Amino acid sequence: MYSVHQQYLDMAAGFHVIELRDEKGNRHLVQLAVGHDACPACGAVHPKDNLESLDPVAAVSQISQALNTSQQQMHAYAAKHGLAVK
């Protein structure tokens, strides 16, 4: 099952990065944009105004559940077809 391994704020990229890992070391990165938006033509910076609506706990919960469901489905598929799991 996937769970939070580490998280940090990448100031250069403007992302709250959350690394999820399962018991075998498989990883998945969740990246929430918390920095600024920039105009693609001139590069003008526009600070984000929706930071209070971001919910990292809910995002991790939703993504972990989806990853775990997918993992369970793959194991069921492998068992049904007699496949080894790597």
C-alpha positions in Angstrom: 0.0 0.0 0.0 1.2 3.5 -0.9 1.9 6.0 1.9 3.8 9.2 2.3 7.6 8.7 2.2 8.6 12.3 2.2 7.4 15.8 1.3 8.9 19.2 0.8 8.3 22.6 -0.8 10.4 23.0 -4.0 10.9 26.8 -4.0 12.6 26.8 -7.4 9.8 24.9 -9.2 6.9 26.2 -7.0 5.6 22.8 -6.1 4.7 21.0 -2.8 6.2 17.6 -3.7 4.8 14.6 -1.9 6.6 11.3 -2.6 4.5 8.2 -2.0 6.1 4.7 -1.8 4.8 1.2 -1.4 6.4 -1.7 0.6 8.4 -2.7 -2.5 9.9 0.8 -3.0 7.7 1.7 -6.0 7.2 5.5 -5.9 4.8 8.1 -7.2 5.2 11.8 -7.0 2.3 14.1 -6.2 3.0 17.8 -7.1 0.7 20.6 -6.0 1.5 23.9 -7.8 1.8 26.5 -5.0 4.1 28.9 -6.8 3.2 31.6 -9.3 1.9 31.4 -12.8 3.8 33.2 -15.5 2.8 34.5 -18.9 4.3 32.3 -21.6 5.0 35.3 -23.9 6.6 37.8 -21.6 7.2 35.9 -18.3 5.2 38.3 -16.2 4.5 36.7 -12.7 1.0 36.2 -11.4 0.9 34.9 -7.7 -1.5 32.1 -7.0 -4.7 33.1 -5.2 -6.1 29.6 -4.5 -3.6 28.3 -1.9 -6.2 28.1 0.8 -8.3 25.8 -1.3 -5.5 23.2 -1.8 -5.8 20.2 0.5 -2.7 18.0 0.4 -4.1 15.4 2.8 -7.2 14.9 0.5 -5.0 14.8 -2.6 -2.7 12.1 -1.0 -5.7 10.1 0.2 -7.3 10.1 -3.3 -4.2 9.3 -5.2 -3.1 6.6 -2.7 -6.5 5.0 -2.9 -6.3 5.0 -6.7 -2.8 3.6 -6.7 -3.6 0.9 -4.2 -6.8 -0.1 -6.2 -4.7 -0.4 -9.4 -2.1 -2.4 -7.6 -4.7 -4.8 -6.2 -6.2 -5.2 -9.7 -2.8 -6.0 -11.2 -2.2 -8.7 -8.5 -5.7 -10.2 -9.2 -4.9 -10.3 -12.9 -1.5 -12.0 -12.3 -3.2 -14.5 -10.0 -5.9 -15.2 -12.6 -3.4 -15.9 -15.3 -0.7 -17.6 -13.2 1.8 -14.8 -13.7 4.8 -14.1 -11.5 4.8 -10.6 -10.0 8.0 -8.6 -10.1 
